[in-house]
Amino acid sequence: MEYKFSFNGGIDLKNDNLKIVAIDLEWAKNWRAVDKTVPFCFTLHAIELPDSNSSDCIRSFKMSAHSLFKKENEKVTDFLVRVDRMIGRFITDKTLVIGHQISSDLHTMRQHSDIELSIVNLLIDKLKLRKVNRELPSVFDTRYDINSRILGQEKLRDVSIRLGIKAIQFELNKGLSLTKLYNNYLKTKDKKLKEKLIVLNWRHAFQTALVYLVDQFCSKSSCKNCIKELITNPIMKEMAMNQISYIDDELYLSSLTEEGINRYVALYSNS
């Protein structure tokens, strides 16, 4: 199943407007298997950039997010082919593809597929060219390419906090890892656990897009209040439009307020 979310009407793929596409792949570690990683969830979060005359920021942007979750008994290659095709639907000559450590995601996809992934290979080639010529910005890594990079503080969480982006992973407090959450889902097939994994993955992609916008765009714009808008959970709730019941859960709803965010920041920092 493909989950589709939109904001301000979403993005019309037929137009040729400049847009950024942030991607994130989640995989679980299985130390008992020969192949120690299993990709299981992927999200693409696309944002259409406004024209240069716009003074608005974030809230005025059109956004679309698409998530894929590996189906039960689905071969990893078949899942990755679906991922490859999804990315291909969004890419044009005016698309900037963004990821946090995007090289790892792309090479993990290629490594785990038994057949060629044409779009993934295209992005890997573009990434190689970017390393040679920094003027080719068709692929951007928010870990290595941002202006505000600080050595030793390169995790997505650290970069986001430094830029004022509030995107706390409260689903993973008290030492619960993504792999543990996924393994719990495999054991129980609990729908809420699956939705938590999708939301976590989606938030990572959205967070990556926001890191790029703040670092490259917001600091140069005339918008003075955009940082105050950069709370991911309320926007994600608006985009989900009741497609994910977990977003109506008391835990998630409590994260929509400043008080709730501060409470989970404290909880997260102590976990």
C-alpha angles and dihedrals in degrees: 000000000000118000115211125195131177141188127199089003096313128251124310104222090201094067123082099221120142111268140167122225117201116196133192131181123197122204133176126227117235108185093182093061128078089231099055100194130059119191109217112156135037133180132187117196113191125192124188109219118228122238119273093259094062117107094189124099138202099333093061095049122105111234138184127185127190125188131191125195123195108253122231110276091004113142114245090236092054090050092049092048087057089050092049092051092048092054090047092057091062103041122100133150087274096053124109111200114209134190139158102244085352092174090066092052094047095046092045089055093048093046094052098046122091091204134046117280102208099194094043090050090048091054092047089053091048090050091053090051091049091056088056097040116028090192090075103084100172090115121037129187114206090202097057109016105051121109093229096055115147120188112243092022100075103119114114090244093053094046092048094050091049091053094046097252113148108211108138119181095219090162088072101050124134095034099304108148129203090247091053091048091051093047089051088053092050090053098045105023085217109176093214092055090052091050091049089055092050092048092048091051092045091049090053091055093044091046090052091052091050092050088056093046095049094044098043107021117019095053089058098043129087091241109118099181104044094108089061089058094054099100106122102199100064092049091047090051090053091048095047093060095195094309091120115046093198089070087065090052117117091242093056095041090054089059092062094078130072089239092052093048092051090049092053092044088059092045092048094048091052096047 
